[in-house]
Amino acid sequence: MTSLRHSLQLSKGGVISLVGAGGKTSLMFRLARELSGQGDAVLSTTTTKIYTPGRTQSSVVMVSESAGELAREAGKILRHKPHITAGSRRIAFQNKLKGFAPEIIDAIRQSGIFRWIVVEADGAAGKSIKAPAGHEPVIAQSTKWVVGIVGLGAVGKPLTEKWAFRPQLVSKITGLAPGEPITEAAVAEVLTNANGIMKGYPAQAQRVAFLNQAESQERLETGRRIAEMICSQRTAGLTAVLIGQTLYEPFVREYYSVD
């Protein structure tokens, strides 16, 4: 099963917010490419910051401070290019785009100019696992799907800043002591705990776990065990678990329904 649209049960359009660590940016642009490849108008953006995409990720990059201005300018471009990446301003010295406040994402959705809006709604400084601070993640209320990502490469590594973003918060949620090996149970916990990476999701949003970095048989087996743990916790309210590899094919290796 390689179609993200099918695996995530995406239909009719809407806002998809990506949170967690270990592959959000790769997932965002892969998803945008798949959706726009079917002729749908797609916006990829952020409520935090992202590196300015290269042309292989997004051939059109816009900067606009308002939803109205973005909709007007995008309307002209979408006649020829179905995928646009946008931010509120450029941060030149970091080669990054600053994103939009959640209410601006909601207003862009209301404009109807894009069928799909894919939002990187969390930061993780390139680490494979994280737990959110009080102000994280930054999820727009119009979000219909929240995808929580963890990199399987973190499993077995020490709970330190080398592998985890905000390791002290991961420790608080999972009970692991600083420096202890990150366990499969800890990964399941950060994905299902009320204070974990999908904290603060809108009530109407479907939540899906994406276990990334399954590039080897060993990591695939690790992902399977974590998926079983998550599927056993039906009270957590997730709808599915995907095991995948954002940098390789097949993009989605296995799918588990939690319902």
N, C-alpha and C positions, 0 to 999 in steps of 0.2 A: 504494500500500500504506500504509494509515493506521493499522491496528491494531498497537499496540505489543505486545500479547500474541502475535500472529502473527509480527511482525518479530523479536522477541527469542526466539521459539521457547519460550515459557513453557508449562509443562504440569505438572499435578499439585500445584502449590503449592510454596512454599519461600521462601528469603531471597534478595532481590535487593539488591546493594550498588552504590551509585552513587558514582563517584570522579571526580576531575579538576576541571574548571572550565568556566564558561560555560553554566550551565543546569541544574545538578543539582536544585535545589529545584523548579523548574517541571516538570522531568521526573518527579520523585517524585510530585507531587500529580496530574499528568496520568495517570500510570500507576496510582496508587491509585484515581482516579476511574473509569478504564476497568475495572479488575479488580472493584471493588466494585459497579459498575453491572451486572455479570453475576451478582450475588448472592453473591459470595464475601466472606468476612470478611477485611478488610485492615487492617494496622497500618502507618502511616507514622511513621518515627522517625529517630534519628540516633545515631551513636557520637561525635559532636563536639557542635556547637551549631547550632540553626536558629532563625530568627525565628519567634515564635509565629504560627501560621497564622491568616489571616482566615477568616470563615465560608464564603467561596466556595472556599477551598482544603480546609478540613476543618471540618465542623460540630461535631465532638466533639474536645475536647482534654483529655487526662488527664495527671495527674502522679502517679507512683508510684515508689517506690525499689526495689521487688522484683518479680521475675517472677511470683511467686505472687499477690501483691496485685493486680497488673495483670490477671492472668488472671481472678481472681474478679470484679473490678469490670467488666471488659470483657464478661464473659459475660452480664451483665444488659443492657448497652447494645446489644450486637450483635443482640439480638432485634428491634430497631427501626432501628438505624443500622449498616450494614455496614462503615463506614470510621471508624477512630479514629486520631488522632495522639497520641503519648504521649512523655513525657520523664521523667527522674528528678527534676527540680525546675525551677522557674521562676527566671529571672534577670531580675528586674523592671526594673532600671535599663537593661537592654539590650533589653527586650521579646523575650527569647529563651528557648528551652527547652534545658536541658542534657540531653544524651542518656544512653544506657546504655553500660556497658562491654560489650565484645564477648561476654563469657561470659554476660551477662544476656540479650543477643539470642539466644544459643544456648538458654538456658533457656526463654525465651518461645516459641521455635520448638518445643521439646520439649513444652511444655504442650498444643500442638495447638489452641489457642483460635482462632488465625488461620490461614487457608489461605495467605495471602501476607503477608510482612513486607518492606516497601520501606525501605531504610536509606540515608540520606545519610551516607556513611562518610569524608568528606573536607571540608576547608575551603579556600576560595579567595578570600575577601574580595571577591566580586563580580567578579573578574578573568576573562579569557577563556581563559587558558592557565596551566598551572602544572607544576612538578615537585615531587615529595614530599620532605619532610625525613625524617630517619631514623625518626621515630615515626609517619609517615603512609604510606599511608592506614590507617584503623582498621577492618579488615574482620573480621567474625565468621567463625569457622571453619565454621559451618553454611551459609554462603553457597553457593548453587547457580549464581548468575549475577552476574558483575561487569560493569558497564557503565561504560566510560571515556569521559568527555565532554570535548570541546574546543570552544570557540566559534570559528567561522570568521572572526569579526570581528577576531581577533588577527592574521591573515595580512596581511603588509605593514606592520604597525605596529612601532615600535621595541621592542626587548627591554628594557623598563624596567618599573618598578613600576606605572606607569599601566596597563599592559596585562597584565602577567604577575605571578603570585604566586610568590614565590621565584625571581626572574629569574636569580639567580646559579646556581641549580641547573638551570634550563632551559639556561643557557649550558654548564654542565658536561656535560649529557647530549647536547646537540645540536651543540656546537662553535661555536655562534654567539657572537660577541663582544657584550658589553653595548652596547646602543644600536643594534645592527644590525637590519635589518628581519627580522621573523619569517617564515620561509619555509614553504612547503607541506611540504618535506622535514622541517623541524623538528617540525611538527605530527605527521607520521607517526612520527617518532622517539620523541616523548614517549608515544605510544600503544603502541609496540611494544618499546621498550627495557626490559630486565630491571629497570632502576632507574627506569622511568617511572611514569606515574600509576596503573598497575595492579600495581605492586610488591607482593609479599607475598600474592598471591591464593591461596586454598585450592586444593589440587591438583585437587579434583573440580569446580571451578567453570568454567562456560563463560564466555568473555570476548568482549564485543562492544564495538566502538568506535561512539560516537555523535557525529557531526560536526554541531554545532548552529549556529544563526544563519544558516541558508541561506535568507534572506528575499529574495534577489535572484538574478537569473540569473547574475550574475558570481560570487556566492558559491557557487551551485550548481555552477558549472563548477570552482571551486576545490575544492569537496568531492569532485567526481568524480576530479580528479587525485590528491588525497590518498588516496581509496579505492583507486585503482589501485596506488599505492605500497604500501599496507598489504596488499592482496590478493597482491602479488608476493612478500611476505615470509611465506610459509606456515610457516616455522620459528618465527615469533613465537607461533603457537598460538591466534590469535584465530579465532572462528567466523564473524563477520559484521561488516560496516560499514554503519551507517545514516547517511543524510544527512537532517537534519530541521530543524524550526523550532519550538521549544517554546512560542512565544507565538502561533502562527498555525496555520491549517489550509492544506493537510494537514500533520499533525504529522510524519509520516514521508514524505519526498519520494521517496527512493530507497533500495533495499536491495541490498547486494552480499554474496554468500556467499564466504567465504575458502576453504572446503573444495573 
